[in-house]
Amino acid sequence: MHFSRALLLACGIASAQAFPTLEDSLPSFAAVKRTISDLLPARSAPLTARSGTCPPVWNTITADLTAMFLSNGQCNDDARAAIREAFHDCGTWNKAQGSTGGCDGSLILAGETTRAENNGLQDISNKLLALARKRGVGVADMIQFAAAHAVLTCPQGPRVTTYVGRNDSSKPSPDGLLPDVHASGDSLFTLFQDKGFSAVDLAALIGAHTTSKQFFVDTTKAGQPQDSTPGIWDVNFYSETLKPPAGVFRFDSDKNLANQSQVGPEFQGFVNNQGKWNGKFADAMMRMSLLGVPGGSANLIDCTGALPAGTKKRDIKAAPINDRIR
């Protein structure tokens, strides 16, 4: 399942992939220190949810994912791929499917990574599958937990309420329900409305392109990011989609949504407004993670407290200068 091309999303990210294109550089002392302090599970956050207590294994998984997603104080290619992975597992759901499909792990378990829109997700899928098996947890849960962890690993990323307890499925999701990177703004808005999202939801979700890089939309520009700071969870994506600096690749879908009559004003409302965007994104992503889940969050366990504590601005400043533009 997917959210068209690397989160085309939601909307475009299917082509935004995360492959090693980063320069080799040794992490600074402050960045290394962060991996053993700030990214430990947030002990003050509650681990108890409606359905029970978050299994301790998710604290262990948080340590595993921190090692996978953090490089020199910023989120890396594996992190951005994990964010895309969550969109692509959930994004093939629509209202007609009810309590089926959606966030069920079929992206990995049904071999959907062979589909063109999921190109580039093979590596992160293999890593998350191996980790799920190693730790004895569900694949669908691993995908959503890893994405929430990756968002929080990016400097300034928000904490997304994160649940576990989904049912895995090896039944392939329907084709044709993911956003296309060349689609019009009106068709994309209609597509997302059928998934239960409003104009502000869609504008917020597409902002995940702040950490994405494209590899397949234009192979002559493979590796180009969708904003100038792909290692940081910031709102540069919004202003730079409207006025791109050199080296930033814009998806047609992003440009079209920025000018769509209902989504466009919401899109422009996130320019230079980090707090507003973080709040809207966290809410929309949490709801996306429940698409197709029978009973929604009522039958799941809240494991938000097992996520890392998050990134502080000092970690960005402490990273080597070359790493601040990753």
C-alpha positions as CSV (number, residue, x, y, z in Angstrom):
1,M,0.0,0.0,0.0
2,H,1.4,3.4,-0.6
3,F,1.0,7.0,-0.7
4,S,1.9,7.6,-4.3
5,R,5.5,7.9,-4.9
6,A,7.3,8.5,-1.8
7,L,4.6,9.8,0.0
8,L,3.5,11.5,-3.1
9,L,2.8,12.2,-0.2
10,A,1.5,11.7,-0.1
11,C,1.4,12.8,-3.3
12,G,4.6,12.7,-5.0
13,I,7.0,11.0,-2.8
14,A,6.7,7.7,-4.5
15,S,9.4,9.0,-6.5
16,A,11.1,10.5,-3.6
17,Q,13.3,7.8,-2.3
18,A,16.0,7.3,0.1
19,F,19.1,5.9,-1.3
20,P,22.7,6.5,-0.1
21,T,23.8,9.7,-1.8
22,L,25.2,11.2,1.3
23,E,28.9,12.1,1.7
24,D,30.9,10.1,4.1
25,S,31.8,12.1,7.2
26,L,32.5,11.3,10.8
27,P,29.7,12.3,13.2
28,S,30.5,15.1,15.7
29,F,30.8,14.3,19.4
30,A,27.5,16.2,20.1
31,A,25.7,14.2,17.4
32,V,27.0,10.9,18.8
33,K,26.0,12.0,22.3
34,R,22.5,12.6,21.1
35,T,22.1,9.0,20.1
36,I,22.5,7.9,23.7
37,S,20.6,10.7,25.4
38,D,17.9,12.6,23.5
39,L,16.8,9.7,21.5
40,L,16.2,7.3,24.3
41,P,12.5,6.6,24.9
42,A,10.8,9.5,26.5
43,R,10.4,8.2,30.0
44,S,7.9,10.9,31.0
45,A,5.4,9.9,28.3
46,P,2.7,7.6,29.3
47,L,2.9,4.0,28.1
48,T,-0.6,3.0,29.1
49,A,-3.4,3.1,26.5
50,R,-7.0,2.1,26.3
51,S,-6.3,-1.5,25.4
52,G,-3.3,-2.1,27.7
53,T,0.3,-1.3,28.3
54,C,2.8,-0.9,25.5
55,P,5.0,-4.0,25.3
56,P,8.6,-3.3,26.4
57,V,9.9,-4.7,23.1
58,W,9.1,-1.4,21.5
59,N,11.6,0.4,23.7
60,T,14.2,-2.0,22.3
61,I,13.0,-1.3,18.7
62,T,13.4,2.4,19.3
63,A,17.1,1.8,20.0
64,D,17.3,-0.3,16.8
65,L,15.7,2.4,14.7
66,T,17.7,5.3,16.2
67,A,20.9,3.5,15.0
68,M,19.3,3.0,11.6
69,F,17.8,6.5,11.1
70,L,20.2,9.0,12.7
71,S,23.4,10.3,11.0
72,N,25.4,13.3,12.2
73,G,22.4,14.8,14.1
74,Q,19.9,14.6,11.2
75,C,17.5,12.0,9.7
76,N,19.1,10.0,6.9
77,D,18.0,8.2,3.8
78,D,16.7,5.2,5.7
79,A,14.6,7.6,7.8
80,R,13.1,9.3,4.8
81,A,12.4,5.9,3.2
82,A,10.6,4.7,6.3
83,I,8.3,7.8,6.2
84,R,7.5,7.1,2.6
85,E,6.9,3.4,3.5
86,A,4.1,4.2,5.9
87,F,2.3,6.3,3.3
88,H,2.6,3.6,0.7
89,D,1.2,0.9,3.0
90,C,-1.8,2.9,4.1
91,G,-2.4,5.0,1.0
92,T,-4.2,2.4,-1.2
93,W,-7.2,2.5,1.2
94,N,-10.5,4.2,0.3
95,K,-13.9,4.5,2.0
96,A,-15.3,1.6,0.0
97,Q,-12.9,-0.8,1.7
98,G,-14.2,-0.1,5.2
99,S,-12.4,-2.1,7.9
100,T,-10.1,-3.9,5.5
101,G,-6.9,-3.1,3.6
102,G,-5.1,0.1,4.5
103,C,-2.3,-0.1,7.1
104,D,-1.9,-3.9,7.1
105,G,1.6,-4.6,6.1
106,S,0.7,-5.8,2.6
107,L,3.2,-3.5,1.1
108,I,5.9,-5.9,2.4
109,L,3.9,-9.1,2.9
110,A,2.1,-9.1,-0.4
111,G,5.2,-8.2,-2.4
112,E,3.8,-4.8,-3.5
113,T,7.3,-3.3,-3.7
114,T,7.4,-4.8,-7.2
115,R,4.9,-2.2,-8.3
116,A,6.3,0.9,-10.1
117,E,4.9,3.3,-7.6
118,N,6.8,1.6,-4.9
119,N,10.1,1.6,-6.7
120,G,13.0,2.3,-4.3
121,L,11.2,0.9,-1.2
122,Q,12.7,-2.5,-1.5
123,D,15.7,-1.8,0.7
124,I,13.8,-0.3,3.6
125,S,11.1,-3.0,3.3
126,N,13.7,-5.7,3.7
127,K,15.2,-3.9,6.8
128,L,11.9,-3.4,8.5
129,L,10.8,-7.0,7.8
130,A,14.0,-8.3,9.3
131,L,13.6,-6.2,12.3
132,A,10.0,-7.2,12.8
133,R,10.9,-10.8,12.7
134,K,13.9,-10.3,15.0
135,R,11.8,-8.6,17.6
136,G,8.7,-10.7,17.2
137,V,6.3,-7.9,16.3
138,G,3.8,-7.3,13.4
139,V,5.0,-5.9,10.1
140,A,2.1,-3.4,9.8
141,D,2.9,-2.1,13.3
142,M,6.6,-2.0,12.5
143,I,5.9,0.2,9.4
144,Q,3.9,2.7,11.3
145,F,6.1,2.8,14.3
146,A,9.2,3.2,12.2
147,A,7.7,6.1,10.3
148,A,6.7,8.0,13.5
149,H,10.2,7.3,14.8
150,A,11.7,8.7,11.6
151,V,9.7,11.9,11.7
152,L,10.8,12.5,15.3
153,T,14.4,11.7,14.4
154,C,14.4,14.6,12.0
155,P,15.2,17.8,13.8
156,Q,12.0,19.7,14.6
157,G,9.8,16.7,13.8
158,P,6.6,16.3,15.8
159,R,5.5,13.5,18.0
160,V,2.8,11.5,16.2
161,T,0.5,9.4,18.4
162,T,1.5,5.8,17.5
163,Y,-0.5,2.6,18.1
164,V,0.3,-1.1,17.8
165,G,-1.9,-4.1,17.5
166,R,-2.8,-4.2,13.8
167,N,-3.5,-7.4,11.9
168,D,-1.0,-8.2,9.2
169,S,-2.2,-9.2,5.7
170,S,-0.6,-10.8,2.7
171,K,-3.6,-9.9,0.5
172,P,-2.5,-7.3,-2.2
173,S,-4.0,-3.9,-2.0
174,P,-6.0,-2.5,-4.9
175,D,-4.2,-0.7,-7.7
176,G,-4.9,2.8,-8.8
177,L,-5.6,4.4,-5.4
178,L,-2.3,6.2,-4.9
179,P,-1.6,9.7,-6.0
180,D,0.2,10.2,-9.2
181,V,3.2,12.6,-9.3
182,H,1.8,14.3,-12.5
183,A,-1.9,14.5,-11.4
184,S,-3.9,17.6,-11.3
185,G,-4.7,19.4,-8.0
186,D,-8.4,18.7,-8.3
187,S,-8.0,15.0,-9.0
188,L,-5.6,14.7,-6.0
189,F,-8.0,16.4,-3.7
190,T,-10.8,14.2,-4.8
191,L,-8.6,11.1,-4.2
192,F,-7.7,12.2,-0.7
193,Q,-11.3,13.1,0.2
194,D,-12.2,9.5,-0.6
195,K,-9.6,8.5,2.1
196,G,-11.2,10.8,4.6
197,F,-8.9,13.8,4.4
198,S,-9.7,17.5,4.2
199,A,-7.9,20.2,2.3
200,V,-5.8,21.1,5.3
201,D,-5.0,17.4,5.9
202,L,-3.7,17.0,2.4
203,A,-1.7,20.2,2.5
204,A,-0.1,19.0,5.8
205,L,0.6,15.5,4.7
206,I,2.3,16.5,1.5
207,G,4.7,18.5,3.6
208,A,6.5,15.3,4.4
209,H,8.3,16.0,1.2
210,T,10.4,18.3,3.3
211,T,12.7,15.3,3.9
212,S,12.3,13.5,0.5
213,K,14.6,13.1,-2.5
214,Q,13.5,12.0,-5.9
215,F,15.2,9.3,-7.9
216,F,12.7,8.0,-10.5
217,V,10.6,11.0,-11.8
218,D,13.6,12.4,-13.5
219,T,16.6,10.1,-13.5
220,T,18.9,12.8,-14.9
221,K,18.4,14.6,-11.6
222,A,18.4,11.6,-9.3
223,G,18.9,12.4,-5.6
224,Q,17.6,16.0,-5.8
225,P,15.6,16.9,-2.7
226,Q,12.2,18.5,-2.6
227,D,13.6,21.3,-0.4
228,S,17.0,22.6,0.5
229,T,17.2,21.0,3.9
230,P,16.1,17.3,3.5
231,G,17.7,16.2,6.8
232,I,15.5,18.6,8.8
233,W,11.8,18.6,9.4
234,D,11.0,22.2,8.5
235,V,8.6,24.3,6.4
236,N,11.1,25.2,3.7
237,F,9.2,22.8,1.4
238,Y,6.2,25.1,1.3
239,S,8.0,28.3,0.4
240,E,10.5,26.5,-2.0
241,T,7.7,24.7,-3.9
242,L,6.4,28.2,-4.7
243,K,9.8,29.7,-5.4
244,P,12.4,26.9,-5.8
245,P,16.1,27.6,-5.2
246,A,18.7,25.9,-7.4
247,G,19.0,22.2,-6.8
248,V,15.5,21.7,-5.5
249,F,13.3,19.4,-7.6
250,R,9.5,20.1,-7.6
251,F,6.9,17.4,-8.4
252,D,4.1,18.5,-10.7
253,S,1.6,17.2,-8.1
254,D,3.1,19.5,-5.4
255,K,3.0,22.5,-7.7
256,N,-0.6,21.7,-8.7
257,L,-1.8,21.3,-5.1
258,A,-0.1,24.6,-4.1
259,N,-2.4,26.3,-6.7
260,Q,-5.6,24.2,-6.2
261,S,-8.5,26.3,-5.1
262,Q,-9.1,24.6,-1.7
263,V,-5.8,23.0,-0.9
264,G,-3.7,25.9,-2.1
265,P,-4.7,28.4,0.6
266,E,-3.9,25.7,3.3
267,F,-0.6,24.9,1.6
268,Q,0.4,28.6,1.6
269,G,-0.8,28.9,5.2
270,F,2.1,26.7,6.3
271,V,4.8,28.9,4.8
272,N,7.0,30.1,7.7
273,N,4.6,28.5,10.2
274,Q,6.4,25.4,11.7
275,G,4.1,25.1,14.8
276,K,0.9,25.1,12.8
277,W,2.2,22.6,10.3
278,N,3.6,20.2,12.9
279,G,0.3,20.1,14.7
280,K,-1.8,19.5,11.6
281,F,0.7,16.9,10.2
282,A,0.8,14.9,13.4
283,D,-3.0,14.7,13.6
284,A,-3.4,13.8,9.9
285,M,-0.6,11.2,10.0
286,M,-2.1,9.6,13.1
287,R,-5.5,9.2,11.4
288,M,-3.8,7.9,8.3
289,S,-2.1,5.2,10.4
290,L,-5.5,3.8,11.3
291,L,-7.0,3.5,7.7
292,G,-8.6,0.1,7.4
293,V,-8.0,-0.9,11.0
294,P,-11.1,-2.5,12.5
295,G,-12.3,-0.3,15.4
296,G,-9.6,2.2,14.8
297,S,-7.5,3.1,17.9
298,A,-10.1,1.6,20.3
299,N,-8.6,-1.9,19.7
300,L,-5.0,-0.9,19.6
301,I,-2.3,-0.1,22.2
302,D,-0.8,3.4,22.5
303,C,3.0,3.1,22.2
304,T,3.7,6.8,21.6
305,G,5.8,6.8,24.9
306,A,8.2,4.3,23.4
307,L,9.3,6.8,20.7
308,P,12.5,8.8,21.2
309,A,12.5,12.1,22.9
310,G,13.1,14.0,19.7
311,T,15.6,16.4,18.4
312,K,16.6,19.8,19.7
313,K,17.9,22.7,17.7
314,R,21.3,22.5,19.4
315,D,21.7,19.1,17.7
316,I,21.4,20.8,14.3
317,K,24.0,23.4,15.2
318,A,26.3,20.7,16.6
319,A,26.3,18.6,13.4
320,P,29.2,19.2,11.0
321,I,28.4,22.1,8.6
322,N,28.2,19.8,5.6
323,D,25.6,17.7,7.2
324,R,23.2,20.5,7.9
325,I,22.1,20.6,4.2
326,R,21.5,16.9,3.9
